[in-house]
Amino acid sequence: MRPMIPLSAVVLGLMMMCAAHADVQISSESINAGTGKTGSMNMYLAADRLKMDMGTTEMIYRDDTGTVYTVMKEQHQYMVLDPAAQQRMAAMMAGMQDKLRQQMEAMPEAQRKQMEARMGAMTPPKPDSSYVKTGQGKTVGSWSCQVFRKTLGSGSTIDACFAPLGTIGLTRDDLAILRKLGQRMQKTMPMTGGMNSIDFDSQTQQIGFEGYPVQTVTSMNGAPRTTSTMTSVEHLTLPADTFELPAGYTRQEMPGLGK
């Protein structure tokens, strides 16, 4: 006689299967300390799709084609950054950096140092930039988190308050598409060091646990510039057209890249 499986085990198994295949929506709000301007972002994550909706602009990433789309709602236009365009952009950035380096070498020392300081303020985090524990802990919304600091150079810092994934209802698999996007950008566009902010394997080693920043504060010389705070995390089934380009929009070529 075949042993009977308890109904509770069946229900639990179905729940786990549904959770494993559920999509995720992460919502956050931001404020600019200088202007007082506020904003919001909804991030939608599926197994091989990602969308960041920032109000007037959207970013869509499709891992099956390795393509990033920038959607400009007010203009009813979109731009495409496919793997070929990513390579062209990397080459263009490298050429610009070489040209600027040559120009700076010909400058007087005082002028060169001034230019280096300005460039440092605009430089994204280097791949070897690490989060360092500050010892500060706080509560953001309903989440307890620990503050870690990353120094970007020229007085610019990022203070990210990380909460363990489990305490905010996320798993490593939920964030897999973010890891894929970060890996692609690091591979094809290594100059964009800022993408290491979604290198979760490196991040986990730095902070000592698998976490997600529920609040991020960017500062310059100790003065906060922007603060982004997570407001909700939801597992759901997203509509099929969530990651599709809006109907009626026209394609705009990426400036300077051509085909």
C-alpha positions in Angstrom: 0.0 0.0 0.0 1.4 3.4 -1.0 2.1 5.6 2.1 -0.1 8.7 2.3 1.5 12.1 2.2 0.1 14.5 4.8 -2.0 17.3 3.3 0.0 19.9 5.2 3.2 18.7 3.4 1.5 19.0 0.0 0.3 22.5 0.8 3.7 23.5 2.0 5.4 22.1 -1.1 3.0 24.0 -3.3 3.6 27.2 -1.4 7.4 26.8 -1.8 7.1 26.1 -5.5 5.0 29.3 -6.0 7.4 31.3 -3.9 10.4 30.1 -6.0 8.8 31.2 -9.2 7.3 34.5 -7.9 8.4 37.8 -9.3 9.5 40.6 -7.0 8.7 44.3 -6.7 11.0 46.5 -4.6 9.8 50.1 -4.1 11.9 53.0 -2.7 11.7 56.8 -2.2 14.6 59.3 -2.5 15.2 62.9 -1.5 17.8 65.4 -2.6 19.1 67.3 0.5 20.1 70.3 -1.6 17.0 70.9 -3.6 14.4 69.1 -1.4 13.2 67.3 -4.5 11.7 63.8 -3.9 11.4 60.9 -6.2 10.4 57.2 -6.3 11.5 54.0 -8.0 9.8 50.7 -8.5 12.1 47.8 -9.4 10.6 44.7 -10.9 12.7 41.5 -10.9 11.9 38.3 -12.8 14.2 35.3 -13.6 15.7 36.9 -16.7 14.1 40.4 -16.8 14.6 43.5 -14.8 12.9 46.9 -14.9 13.6 50.1 -12.9 10.8 52.6 -13.2 11.9 56.1 -12.0 8.8 58.0 -13.1 9.8 59.7 -16.3 12.5 57.2 -17.2 12.6 53.4 -17.2 15.5 51.0 -17.6 14.7 47.5 -18.9 17.3 44.7 -19.0 16.8 41.4 -20.8 19.3 38.8 -19.9 18.4 36.5 -22.8 19.8 39.1 -25.3 22.1 41.0 -23.0 20.3 44.2 -23.9 19.6 47.3 -21.9 16.7 49.6 -22.9 16.3 53.2 -21.7 12.7 54.4 -22.0 12.0 58.2 -22.0 8.3 58.5 -21.3 7.9 62.2 -21.9 9.6 62.0 -25.3 7.9 58.7 -26.2 11.3 57.4 -27.2 13.7 54.6 -26.2 17.4 53.8 -26.7 19.0 50.4 -27.1 22.3 49.3 -25.6 22.9 45.9 -27.0 26.2 43.9 -26.6 27.6 45.4 -29.7 26.8 49.0 -28.6 28.2 48.2 -25.1 31.5 47.3 -26.8 31.5 50.5 -28.8 30.7 52.5 -25.7 33.6 50.9 -23.8 36.0 51.7 -26.7 34.7 55.3 -26.9 35.2 55.8 -23.1 38.7 54.3 -23.3 39.6 56.7 -26.1 38.2 59.7 -24.2 40.1 58.7 -21.1 43.4 58.4 -23.1 42.9 61.8 -24.8 42.1 63.5 -21.4 45.1 61.8 -19.8 47.3 63.2 -22.6 45.9 66.7 -22.2 46.4 66.6 -18.4 50.0 65.6 -18.8 50.6 68.8 -20.8 49.0 71.0 -18.1 50.8 73.0 -15.4 51.0 71.0 -12.1 48.5 73.3 -10.3 45.9 73.1 -13.1 46.4 69.4 -13.4 45.7 68.8 -9.7 42.6 70.9 -9.9 41.4 68.9 -12.8 42.2 65.6 -11.0 40.1 66.8 -8.0 37.1 67.6 -10.2 37.4 64.2 -12.0 37.6 62.4 -8.6 34.3 63.9 -7.5 32.6 62.5 -10.6 34.4 59.1 -10.6 32.2 56.0 -9.8 33.4 53.5 -7.2 36.5 51.6 -8.3 36.1 47.8 -8.5 38.3 47.5 -5.4 36.3 49.9 -3.3 35.0 48.1 -0.3 32.3 48.6 2.3 33.7 49.1 5.8 31.6 48.6 8.9 30.9 51.8 10.8 29.5 50.1 13.9 26.3 52.1 13.6 22.9 50.3 13.5 19.5 51.7 13.1 15.9 50.9 12.2 14.6 51.9 8.7 10.9 51.3 8.4 10.4 47.9 10.1 13.9 46.7 9.3 16.9 46.6 11.5 20.1 47.3 9.6 23.8 47.9 9.9 25.6 50.8 8.3 28.6 50.2 6.0 30.6 53.0 4.3 32.2 53.0 0.9 34.6 55.8 0.1 34.5 57.0 -3.6 37.3 59.6 -3.4 37.5 63.4 -3.3 35.3 63.5 -0.1 32.4 61.5 -1.6 31.0 58.6 0.4 28.1 56.1 0.4 26.6 54.9 3.7 24.5 51.9 3.0 22.4 50.3 5.8 22.2 46.6 5.1 19.5 44.3 6.5 19.8 40.5 6.1 17.9 39.2 3.1 15.7 36.9 5.1 14.5 39.7 7.4 13.1 41.8 4.5 11.6 38.8 2.6 14.2 38.4 -0.1 16.3 35.5 -1.1 19.5 35.3 -3.1 17.5 33.8 -6.1 15.2 36.9 -6.0 18.2 39.1 -6.8 19.8 36.8 -9.4 18.9 39.1 -12.3 20.7 42.0 -10.6 23.8 39.9 -10.3 23.6 39.0 -14.0 23.3 42.7 -15.0 26.3 43.7 -12.8 28.4 40.9 -14.2 27.6 41.8 -17.8 28.4 45.5 -17.3 31.7 44.6 -15.5 32.7 42.3 -18.4 31.7 44.5 -21.3 32.2 47.9 -19.8 34.8 47.7 -17.1 35.2 51.5 -16.8 31.7 51.7 -15.3 33.0 50.7 -11.8 29.7 51.8 -10.3 28.2 48.5 -11.3 30.1 46.8 -8.6 27.4 48.1 -6.3 25.3 45.1 -7.4 28.1 42.6 -7.2 26.5 40.6 -4.4 29.2 38.0 -4.0 31.8 40.7 -3.4 29.4 42.7 -1.3 28.6 39.6 0.9 32.3 39.1 1.5 32.7 42.8 2.5 29.8 43.1 5.0 29.9 39.5 6.2 26.4 38.4 5.4 23.9 38.3 2.5 22.1 41.6 2.8 20.3 44.3 0.9 20.6 48.1 1.5 17.3 49.4 3.0 18.7 52.9 3.0 21.5 54.5 1.1 22.9 58.0 1.9 25.4 59.6 -0.6 27.5 62.4 1.0 30.1 65.0 0.0 32.6 66.0 2.6 30.3 64.7 5.3 27.2 66.5 4.1 24.3 64.3 2.9 23.4 64.8 -0.8 20.8 62.2 -1.5 19.0 59.6 0.6 17.2 56.6 -0.9 15.0 54.5 1.4 13.3 51.2 0.6 9.6 51.3 1.4 8.3 47.9 0.4 9.1 44.4 -0.9 6.4 42.3 -2.5 6.3 38.9 -4.2 3.8 38.7 -7.0 3.1 37.6 -10.5 3.9 40.5 -12.8 1.8 41.1 -16.0 3.3 39.6 -19.1 4.0 43.1 -20.7 5.9 44.5 -17.7 9.2 44.2 -19.5 8.0 45.1 -23.0 8.7 48.4 -24.7 5.6 50.8 -24.6 3.6 50.7 -27.8 4.0 53.7 -30.1 7.4 54.7 -28.9 10.2 55.4 -31.4 13.8 54.4 -31.3 16.4 57.0 -30.6 20.1 56.1 -31.3 22.5 56.3 -28.5 24.5 59.6 -28.9 27.9 59.0 -30.5 27.6 55.3 -30.9 26.0 54.7 -34.2 25.6 51.2 -35.4 
